[in-house]
């Protein structure tokens, strides 16, 4: 699943994590200060531009240069190590490009959040009939937003185009690898489906989760300082009272609560999804055999196989029912949580509507980043079930014992029938 596309996956990803940590510490403890001494001085949070000039700030230009240098060092080293790997350009350099574009997308969100304060304050002043407000004030701010939105659209479109090709290359790498081992794999239940469909689903699902994870990490890096800076506006919380860095601790608590809630509620779902793919494949395979062989797909056999399908679906429906109770409860509560916590601050009148908008956006960004497992849980369940199916391929290739669930299938084909199919 990985070594067909990435060179030496374990050393590659371990070195990626280590180099990322080195780069982060290098930035905060050396490069950022060096940049300031060279004239790339950071701008205070409340003085940052609300238009496209944000991306040309000296501190951002310096960071882009630092990121580019770090990526070139890491990717260049692995390019030499994996000089004979056929997919190194996509797996090494393509991954670096996706990481940078994801970070740039997060920065676009920062610019939009900067824009929210003047627009929200202008809206509040206009509704309260403050003097000196004209339509030109609104139109000029809306034109600034259009520029940011057009940039965001362009980046998103080009990113989606590139990642689509990235996903297909990963699928092609797996396809080529598995087909080169086809004689060892052809006896596995649903082998053709695993090569044709599961490789596609695995690459696209994992790529989506990977980008979401990178986006969550980048969002935390970018928005945590903003959230900490906005925390000084929140002087008191319900029940808790005054709390330093209150917005950060609220985001951490609420996200951890949601993650734990859904992890416990959905613990049985990966296995049920995997079993569902297996019983569906067994039913489909018998029907395919019945197209060419009159003795196959007999009513009793088909009825038994379909009963296995029905039994597993009913189990899934039951477990998804209480999982969705927990999930939708959390989603509905999440919509009001930050407003509930800001009620004392709102009543005290210590913030404007623009600041409230900034707090809501920054809290939502940080909270959603911490809620990575909450937002991705159903996708993770699907990925785990696909991984279980492809793991049997890995076992067959390496001449290892098959997973028990695949051994049951081979036993059934030999005449040993299990209740669960």
BELVEN-V819252 format. One record per pair of residues at least 24 apart in sequence whose ideal C-beta (glycine too) atoms are under 10 Angstrom apart, sorted by the first residue. I is the first residue (numbers start at 1). GAP is how many residues later the second one is. D is the distance in whole Angstrom. If there is no record, write none. Layout:
<<I:GAP:D> <I:GAP:D>>
//
This chain:
<<1:169:9> <1:172:10> <1:173:7> <1:176:9> <1:177:10> <1:197:10> <1:198:8> <1:201:6> <1:202:9> <1:205:8> <1:385:9> <1:386:7> <1:389:5> <1:390:8> <1:392:8> <1:393:7> <2:89:9> <2:168:9> <2:171:10> <2:172:9> <2:204:9> <2:392:10> <3:82:10> <3:170:9> <3:171:10> <3:174:8> <3:391:10> <4:81:10> <4:82:9> <4:83:8> <4:87:10> <4:166:8> <4:167:10> <4:168:9> <4:169:4> <4:170:5> <4:171:9> <4:172:7> <4:173:4> <4:174:8> <4:176:9> <4:195:9> <5:80:9> <5:81:9> <5:82:5> <5:83:10> <5:85:8> <5:86:5> <5:89:10> <5:90:10> <5:161:10> <5:164:7> <5:165:5> <5:166:9> <5:167:9> <5:168:4> <5:169:7> <5:171:10> <5:172:9> <5:198:8> <6:72:9> <6:76:9> <6:79:8> <6:81:8> <6:82:9> <6:84:10> <6:85:5> <6:86:8> <6:89:8> <6:164:9> <6:167:9> <7:71:6> <7:72:9> <7:74:7> <7:75:3> <7:76:9> <7:77:9> <7:78:4> <7:79:10> <7:80:8> <7:81:6> <7:84:7> <7:85:7> <8:70:9> <8:73:8> <8:74:7> <8:77:9> <9:82:9> <11:67:9> <11:70:9> <12:62:10> <12:66:7> <12:69:9> <12:70:8> <12:79:8> <12:80:8> <12:83:10> <15:59:8> <15:62:8> <15:63:8> <15:66:9> <16:58:7> <16:62:9> <16:76:10> <16:79:8> <16:80:10> <16:83:10> <18:56:10> <19:51:7> <19:52:10> <19:54:8> <19:55:5> <19:58:9> <19:59:10> <20:50:9> <20:54:9> <20:79:9> <20:197:9> <22:48:8> <22:52:10> <23:43:8> <23:44:8> <23:46:9> <23:47:5> <23:48:9> <23:50:9> <23:51:8> <24:46:10> <24:193:10> <24:197:8> <26:40:8> <26:44:8> <27:35:10> <27:36:7> <27:39:6> <27:40:9> <27:43:9> <27:194:10> <30:36:10> <31:31:8> <31:32:8> <31:34:9> <31:35:5> <31:38:9> <31:39:9> <32:27:8> <32:30:8> <32:31:8> <32:34:9> <34:28:9> <34:32:9> <35:24:7> <35:26:9> <35:27:4> <35:28:8> <35:30:9> <35:31:8> <36:26:9> <38:24:8> <40:25:9> <40:26:10> <44:185:9> <45:65:10> <45:69:9> <45:180:7> <45:181:6> <45:183:9> <45:184:5> <45:185:8> <45:313:10> <46:68:9> <46:71:8> <46:183:8> <46:184:10> <46:309:10> <46:312:10> <47:67:10> <48:62:8> <48:63:8> <48:65:10> <48:66:5> <48:178:10> <49:62:8> <49:65:7> <49:66:9> <49:95:10> <50:61:7> <50:62:9> <50:63:9> <50:64:5> <50:65:4> <50:66:9> <50:67:8> <50:68:6> <50:69:8> <50:91:8> <50:94:6> <50:95:9> <50:98:9> <51:60:7> <51:63:9> <51:64:8> <51:90:10> <51:92:9> <51:93:5> <51:94:9> <51:96:7> <51:97:7> <52:56:10> <52:59:8> <52:92:8> <52:95:6> <52:96:7> <52:98:10> <52:99:7> <53:58:9> <54:53:7> <54:54:9> <54:56:7> <54:57:5> <54:60:7> <54:61:10> <54:94:9> <55:49:8> <55:52:7> <55:53:9> <55:56:8> <55:96:9> <60:44:10> <60:47:7> <60:50:10> <63:40:9> <63:44:9> <64:36:8> <64:39:9> <64:40:9> <64:43:10> <67:29:9> <67:32:9> <67:33:6> <67:36:7> <67:37:10> <68:28:9> <68:32:8> <70:26:9> <71:24:10> <71:25:4> <71:26:9> <71:28:8> <71:29:7> <72:24:9> <85:88:10> <86:83:10> <86:86:10> <86:87:8> <86:90:8> <87:82:6> <87:83:8> <87:85:8> <87:86:5> <87:89:9> <89:80:9> <90:75:8> <90:76:6> <90:78:10> <90:79:5> <90:80:8> <90:82:9> <90:83:8> <91:75:9> <91:78:8> <91:79:8> <91:82:8> <94:68:8> <94:69:9> <94:71:8> <94:72:5> <94:75:8> <94:76:9> <95:71:8> <95:112:10> <95:115:8> <95:119:9> <97:62:9> <97:65:7> <97:66:10> <97:69:9> <98:61:8> <98:64:7> <98:65:6> <98:68:7> <98:109:8> <98:112:8> <98:113:7> <98:116:7> <99:111:10> <99:112:9> <99:115:6> <99:116:10> <99:118:9> <99:119:8> <100:114:10> <100:118:10> <101:54:7> <101:55:9> <101:57:8> <101:58:5> <101:61:8> <101:62:9> <101:110:9> <101:113:10> <102:53:10> <102:57:8> <102:61:10> <102:108:10> <102:109:6> <102:110:9> <102:111:10> <102:112:5> <102:113:5> <102:114:10> <102:115:9> <102:116:6> <102:117:9> <103:111:8> <103:112:9> <103:114:9> <103:115:5> <103:116:9> <103:118:8> <103:119:8> <104:47:9> <104:48:10> <104:51:6> <104:55:9> <104:114:9> <105:46:10> <105:47:7> <105:50:6> <105:51:7> <105:54:7> <105:106:10> <105:109:10> <105:110:7> <105:113:8> <105:114:9> <106:108:9> <106:109:7> <106:110:10> <106:111:9> <106:112:5> <106:113:5> <106:114:9> <106:115:8> <106:116:5> <106:117:8> <106:259:8> <106:263:10> <107:48:10> <107:111:9> <107:115:7> <108:40:7> <108:41:9> <108:43:6> <108:44:5> <108:47:7> <108:48:9> <109:39:10> <109:43:8> <109:106:10> <109:109:10> <109:110:8> <109:113:8> <109:114:8> <109:252:8> <109:253:10> <109:256:7> <110:109:9> <110:112:6> <110:113:7> <110:116:7> <110:251:10> <110:252:9> <110:255:9> <111:33:9> <111:34:10> <111:36:10> <111:37:5> <111:40:9> <111:41:9> <112:33:7> <112:36:6> <112:37:8> <112:40:8> <112:249:8> <113:109:10> <113:110:8> <113:113:7> <113:117:10> <113:244:8> <113:245:6> <113:246:10> <113:247:10> <113:248:5> <113:249:6> <113:251:10> <113:252:8> <114:34:10> <114:112:9> <114:244:8> <114:247:10> <115:26:7> <115:27:10> <115:29:6> <115:30:6> <115:33:7> <115:239:10> <115:242:10> <115:243:10> <116:29:10> <116:237:10> <116:238:6> <116:239:9> <116:240:9> <116:241:4> <116:242:5> <116:243:10> <116:244:9> <116:245:6> <116:246:10> <117:235:8> <117:236:9> <117:237:4> <117:238:6> <117:239:9> <117:240:7> <117:241:5> <117:242:10> <117:244:10> <118:26:9> <118:236:6> <119:25:9> <119:26:8> <119:234:9> <119:235:7> <119:238:8> <120:232:7> <120:233:5> <120:234:3> <120:235:8> <120:236:7> <120:237:4> <120:238:8> <120:240:10> <121:231:5> <121:232:7> <121:233:4> <121:234:8> <121:235:10> <121:236:9> <122:231:9> <122:232:8> <123:230:7> <123:231:8> <123:234:9> <124:228:6> <124:229:4> <124:230:7> <124:232:9> <124:233:10> <125:227:9> <125:228:9> <125:229:10> <127:226:9> <128:225:10> <159:52:9> <163:41:9> <163:44:6> <163:45:9> <163:47:10> <163:48:7> <164:40:9> <164:43:10> <166:37:9> <166:38:10> <166:41:7> <166:45:10> <167:33:8> <167:35:10> <167:36:5> <167:37:5> <167:38:10> <167:39:9> <167:40:5> <167:41:9> <168:32:8> <168:35:8> <168:36:9> <169:34:9> <170:29:8> <170:30:9> <170:32:8> <170:33:4> <170:34:9> <170:36:8> <170:37:7> <171:25:10> <171:27:10> <171:28:5> <171:29:5> <171:30:9> <171:31:8> <171:32:5> <171:33:8> <171:36:10> <172:27:9> <172:28:10> <172:31:9> <173:26:9> <173:30:9> <174:24:9> <174:25:4> <174:26:9> <174:28:7> <174:29:7> <174:216:8> <174:219:9> <175:24:6> <175:25:9> <175:28:10> <177:216:9> <177:220:9> <178:212:9> <178:215:6> <178:216:10> <178:218:10> <178:219:8> <180:217:10> <181:212:8> <181:213:10> <181:215:8> <181:216:5> <181:217:10> <183:213:10> <184:209:9> <184:211:10> <184:212:5> <184:213:6> <184:214:9> <184:215:8> <185:207:9> <185:208:6> <185:209:10> <185:211:5> <185:212:7> <186:210:9> <187:209:8> <187:215:10> <187:219:10> <187:222:10> <187:223:7> <187:226:9> <188:201:9> <188:204:5> <188:205:7> <188:207:9> <188:208:6> <188:214:8> <188:218:6> <188:221:8> <188:222:9> <189:88:10> <189:89:7> <189:92:6> <189:93:7> <189:96:7> <189:200:9> <189:203:8> <189:213:10> <189:216:9> <189:217:6> <189:219:9> <189:220:4> <189:221:8> <189:223:9> <189:224:8> <190:87:8> <190:88:7> <190:90:9> <190:91:4> <190:92:8> <190:94:8> <190:95:7> <190:199:7> <190:202:9> <190:216:9> <190:219:9> <191:90:10> <191:201:9> <191:202:8> <191:205:9> <192:89:10> <192:93:9> <192:96:10> <193:84:8> <193:87:9> <193:88:6> <193:91:8> <193:92:9> <193:196:8> <194:83:9> <194:87:9> <194:192:9> <194:195:6> <194:196:6> <194:198:8> <194:199:6> <195:195:9> <195:198:8> <197:80:10> <197:84:10> <197:189:9> <197:192:10> <198:79:8> <198:187:9> <198:188:5> <198:189:9> <198:190:10> <198:191:5> <198:192:6> <198:195:9> <199:187:9> <199:191:7> <199:194:9> <200:186:10> <201:76:10> <201:181:8> <201:182:8> <201:184:10> <201:185:5> <201:188:10> <201:189:10> <202:180:10> <202:181:7> <202:184:5> <202:185:7> <202:187:9> <202:188:6> <203:183:10> <205:171:10> <205:174:6> <205:175:9> <205:177:6> <205:178:5> <205:179:10> <205:181:7> <205:182:9> <206:173:9> <206:177:6> <206:180:9> <206:181:9> <208:168:8> <208:171:7> <208:175:9> <209:163:9> <209:167:6> <209:170:6> <209:171:7> <209:173:10> <209:174:6> <212:156:10> <212:157:10> <212:160:7> <212:163:7> <212:164:6> <212:167:8> <213:156:10> <213:159:6> <213:160:10> <213:163:8> <215:150:10> <215:153:9> <215:154:8> <215:157:9> <216:149:10> <216:150:10> <216:152:7> <216:153:4> <216:154:8> <216:155:8> <216:156:5> <216:157:10> <216:159:9> <216:160:9> <217:152:7> <217:155:9> <218:151:8> <219:143:10> <219:146:5> <219:147:7> <219:149:7> <219:150:4> <219:151:10> <219:153:10> <220:31:10> <220:145:9> <220:146:6> <220:148:10> <220:149:5> <220:150:8> <220:152:10> <221:148:9> <222:140:10> <222:143:8> <222:144:10> <222:147:10> <223:28:9> <223:138:9> <223:139:5> <223:140:9> <223:141:9> <223:142:5> <223:143:5> <223:144:10> <223:145:10> <223:146:7> <224:24:7> <224:27:9> <224:138:9> <224:141:9> <224:142:6> <224:145:9> <225:137:10> <226:132:8> <226:133:10> <226:135:9> <226:136:5> <226:137:10> <226:139:8> <226:140:9> <227:24:7> <227:131:10> <227:132:8> <227:134:10> <227:135:5> <227:136:6> <227:138:8> <227:139:5> <227:140:9> <228:134:9> <228:138:10> <229:129:10> <229:133:9> <230:121:9> <230:125:7> <230:126:10> <230:128:6> <230:129:5> <230:130:10> <230:131:10> <230:132:6> <230:133:8> <231:128:9> <231:131:10> <231:132:10> <232:118:10> <233:109:9> <233:112:7> <233:117:6> <233:118:5> <233:119:9> <233:122:6> <233:123:9> <233:125:9> <233:126:7> <234:107:8> <234:108:7> <234:110:8> <234:111:5> <234:112:10> <234:114:10> <234:116:8> <234:117:8> <234:121:10> <234:125:7> <234:129:10> <235:109:8> <235:110:6> <235:113:7> <235:115:6> <235:116:10> <236:105:10> <236:106:10> <236:107:10> <236:108:5> <236:109:7> <236:111:10> <236:112:8> <236:114:9> <237:103:10> <237:104:6> <237:105:9> <237:106:9> <237:107:7> <237:108:9> <238:102:7> <238:103:6> <238:104:9> <238:105:6> <238:106:6> <239:102:10> <240:101:9> <241:103:9> <246:95:8> <246:96:10> <246:99:9> <247:91:8> <247:94:8> <247:95:9> <247:112:7> <247:115:7> <247:116:6> <247:119:8> <247:120:9> <248:115:9> <248:118:7> <250:87:8> <250:88:7> <250:91:6> <250:92:10> <250:113:7> <250:116:9> <250:117:8> <251:86:10> <251:87:9> <251:111:9> <251:112:6> <251:113:9> <251:114:9> <251:115:4> <251:116:5> <251:117:9> <251:118:9> <251:119:6> <251:120:9> <252:114:8> <252:115:9> <252:118:6> <253:84:10> <253:114:10> <253:117:9> <254:76:9> <254:79:9> <254:80:7> <254:83:6> <254:84:8> <254:87:9> <254:109:9> <254:112:10> <254:113:6> <254:116:8> <254:117:8> <254:120:10> <255:79:10> <255:111:8> <255:112:5> <255:113:8> <255:114:8> <255:115:3> <255:116:5> <255:117:8> <255:118:9> <255:119:7> <256:114:7> <256:115:9> <256:117:10> <256:118:10> <257:73:8> <257:76:10> <257:80:10> <257:114:10> <257:117:9> <258:68:9> <258:69:9> <258:71:10> <258:72:5> <258:73:9> <258:75:9> <258:76:7> <258:79:10> <258:109:9> <258:112:9> <258:113:6> <258:115:8> <258:116:4> <258:117:9> <258:119:10> <259:71:10> <259:111:8> <259:112:7> <259:113:8> <259:114:5> <259:115:5> <259:116:10> <259:118:9> <260:113:9> <260:114:9> <261:65:5> <261:66:8> <261:68:8> <261:69:6> <261:113:8> <262:61:7> <262:64:6> <262:65:6> <262:68:7> <262:109:9> <262:111:7> <262:112:5> <262:113:10> <262:115:5> <262:116:9> <263:63:10> <263:110:7> <263:111:9> <263:114:7> <263:117:10> <264:59:10> <264:62:8> <265:54:9> <265:55:10> <265:57:6> <265:58:5> <265:59:9> <265:60:8> <265:61:4> <265:62:7> <265:64:10> <265:65:10> <265:112:9> <266:53:8> <266:54:9> <266:56:9> <266:57:5> <266:58:10> <266:60:8> <266:61:8> <266:107:10> <266:111:6> <266:112:8> <266:114:9> <266:115:6> <267:52:9> <267:56:9> <267:114:10> <268:47:9> <268:48:9> <268:50:10> <268:51:5> <268:52:10> <268:54:10> <268:55:9> <268:113:10> <269:47:8> <269:50:6> <269:51:7> <269:54:7> <269:108:8> <269:109:8> <269:111:9> <269:112:5> <269:113:9> <269:115:9> <269:116:9> <270:110:8> <270:111:5> <270:112:8> <270:113:9> <270:114:4> <270:115:6> <270:116:10> <270:117:9> <270:118:8> <271:44:10> <271:48:10> <271:110:9> <271:113:8> <271:114:8> <271:117:8> <271:134:9> <272:40:7> <272:41:9> <272:43:6> <272:44:5> <272:45:10> <272:46:10> <272:47:6> <272:48:9> <272:109:9> <272:113:8> <273:39:9> <273:43:7> <273:47:10> <273:105:10> <273:108:6> <273:109:6> <273:110:10> <273:111:7> <273:112:4> <273:113:9> <273:115:9> <274:107:9> <274:108:10> <274:110:7> <274:111:4> <274:112:8> <274:113:9> <274:114:4> <274:115:7> <274:117:10> <274:129:10> <274:131:7> <275:33:9> <275:36:10> <275:37:5> <275:40:8> <275:41:9> <275:110:8> <275:113:9> <275:130:7> <275:145:7> <275:146:8> <276:32:10> <276:33:8> <276:36:5> <276:37:7> <276:39:9> <276:40:6> <276:109:8> <277:35:10> <277:105:10> <277:108:6> <277:109:8> <277:111:9> <277:112:6> <278:30:9> <278:34:9> <278:107:9> <278:110:9> <278:111:8> <278:127:6> <278:128:8> <278:130:9> <278:131:7> <278:142:9> <278:143:7> <279:26:7> <279:27:9> <279:28:9> <279:29:4> <279:30:5> <279:31:9> <279:32:8> <279:33:5> <279:34:9> <279:141:8> <279:142:5> <280:25:9> <280:28:9> <280:29:6> <280:32:9> <280:33:9> <280:141:10> <281:108:9> <281:128:9> <282:26:7> <282:27:9> <282:127:7> <282:130:8> <282:131:9> <282:139:6> <283:24:10> <283:25:7> <283:26:5> <283:138:8> <284:25:10> <285:124:10> <285:128:10> <304:113:8> <304:117:8> <305:107:10> <305:116:7> <306:115:10> <307:114:8> <308:110:9> <308:111:9> <308:112:7> <308:113:3> <309:112:8> <311:108:9> <311:109:8> <311:110:8> <312:108:8> <312:109:8> <315:105:10> <320:58:9> <320:61:10> <323:54:8> <323:55:9> <323:58:9> <324:54:10> <327:47:8> <327:50:8> <327:51:8> <330:41:9> <330:44:7> <331:43:9> <331:44:10> <334:30:9> <334:33:8> <334:34:9> <334:37:8> <334:40:9> <337:26:9> <337:30:8> <338:24:10> <338:25:5> <338:26:7> <338:29:8>>
//
